[in-house]
Amino acid sequence: MKLYEFEGKQIFSQAGIPVPSGAAVRTPEAAVETARKIGFPVVVKSQVLRGGRGKAGGIKFVADERELVRAFADLQSLKLSGELVEIILIEEKLDVAREFYLGITLDPRESLPLLMVSAQGGMDIEQVARDYPQRLFKTHLDPLAAYRLHQALDLLLKTGLQGRQLVQAAKILHNLVRCYFEHNALTAEINPLVIDASGNVVAADSKIEIDDSALFKIKAVQGFERKTDISDPLEAEAKSLGISYVGMDKGNIGLIAGGAGLGMASMDMIWAHGGAPANFLDLGGDATMEKTANALRVVLKTSGVKGVFINLFGGINNCEQMARGVVRVINELQPTQAIVVKMRGHSQDEGWAILESENIPIIKFGTTEEAVILLLEQMNKKRVTDHGYIS
């Protein structure tokens, strides 16, 4: 479950992490009332569950009530990453002196939480890693060992923080780690962590995603409302089709797997060879021709997908029927993405023949690793142009 910024800040505040004064509202009247309590100028922030809202005009700074009403109307007319803006956070405008990044996410290669800090806040962490690798400091967290304040101090010293701000930031980082584990989070991020002109350290933003399987025991999220329990339109579409699909940010390889374990192993192999999974999709044990076709349609719609890895095992499922579903979509959509299929099991010979008739690359007796390498080779043969893909 991804949390809105204001929901994440509620959790941060309860965990002892300072956040700006503000409130989430749904009407311009409530926005004006909140701004009057805070005092102008204020920040007007659209609340959506996907990233990139700042670049899309989803955050505005206003100096008075007239500007606030106009900005509120502008934001409520926006649709960001397919999501209509209904909730808006009105918040005090911080006088920013410096920005930092603090974040924890799950490292799939090590199967451990990865803690990252940087003196280059306010940017996507991927961009920081690419453009300022010397300013990004990482360490893995041991879920069985308590994270100590001195460890936070040692890590943040590398960013150049000193004195009172170092101590404040270390306490925030210590509380962020505790918050991550207590809420069974997949991601917990503060970007940016701001030092204001008075020397105070404040979490200017929040990004939290909680493991869905743990939601029943996390009291802090019980009151969080959702129009639907799925924020991603593709996840909603997949659910309506009876498909288990989870989108992932900034991936380039779509995945269709015949089983959750096979899917996880496929994701690990994609990461190991330099790719990035764009989604997780498990066909389950009732993979008909139609369900396979629907799964491929959903994956091909996934943002950023340059290649699709279809890793199937025909135990309960029938390889012939799954192959027919794949071919149906390829003939229907003529996708530009590279596609590789690894398929074994019940009716495999018939399935292979169907795929070969359409010149779809197949790994028959090889490994998942061989299939991933083949897909990456196929992707490298294509080059993006303004007019699509060319060989």
C-alpha positions, 0 to 999 in steps of 0.5 A: 500500500502506497501512502499519500504524502500527508499520510506518510507525514502523520506516521513520521510525526508519530515516530518523532520525525519533525514535519512542516505544519499543514493539513490535507484538504478537499475544498478551497474553503478548507484550504484558505482556513488552513493557510490562515492558521499557518500564515502565508506564504504556503505550499500547495501540494497535490496528493497522488500516489505516483512520483513526478508531480513536481515536474508535472506542475503538481506543487505550487507556492502561493503568497496570498488567498487569491493565489491560493484559490487559483492554485487550488483550482488548477491542481484539482483539474490535474490528472497526474500519472492517470490519477485525478487530484482530489486531496491537496496538502496545504503546508508552511513554506520552508526557508530552505538552506540545504537539502539532503536525502534519507531513504530505505528500500529493499535490496532484492539482490541481498534480500536486505533493507538498504539504507541510503543518505546523500547531501544531494537532496531533492532529486530522484535517487537514481539520478543522484546515483548516476550524477553524484555517486560520490555523494551517495552513502549506503549500508545494509540493515540487519532486521535482527539487530537494533539500529543505534544512534551512533550508527546514524551519526557515523553515516551522516558524518560522511555527508558533511553535516556537523554540530546541532544539525548532525544530531538532529538529522541522526535522530531523524534517521534513527527514527526513520529506520525504526518507522520502517521496521515497525510499519513493515515498509517496503520503502520509507523515504524523506526527500528532501530532508531540509535544513531551514534558515534557522538551522532546524531539520525537517522532513519536507516530503514523505514516501512510504509503501507498506507491505500489503500482507502486513496491513491488517496489523498496522494500526496507523493505516487503518483509518486511511481512506481509498476510493479503491484499494488500487492506485495504479490504473493498470493494477486495477485493470489487471485485478478486474481481469483476475490477474495478479499484477504489481507495477514498479517504478522506472523498470524497463523489462515487463515480466509474466511468470507462471508462479510467484516463485518463478516470478521472484527468481526471474526478477532477481535474474533481471537485476543481476544482469543489469535490467530493471523489472517494470512489474511483477505478474503471476499468471497463477494456476488457471492460465487460459489463452484469454488470461495469458493474452490479457496479461501480455496486454497489461504488461505491454501498457506498462510505462517504460517497458522495452522488453518482455520476459515470459517465463512459464511452466506448464504444470497445471497450465497448458503451454499450447493455450498460453502460447496461443494467447501470446501469439494472439496479442502479438498479431493484434498489437504488433508490439515494438518491444522485444519479447522472449519466452521460456516455456516448459511443461504440459503440451510444450511441443505444441506451444513451441511450434505455435511460437516458432511459427511467429518467429518469437524467440524461445528458450526450450531447455535452457535456464532463466538466466539464458532467457534474460541474457537473450532478451537483453541482447534483443533489446540492445539491437533496437534503438529508440527514435522519435518515430519508434524503434528501428533495428 
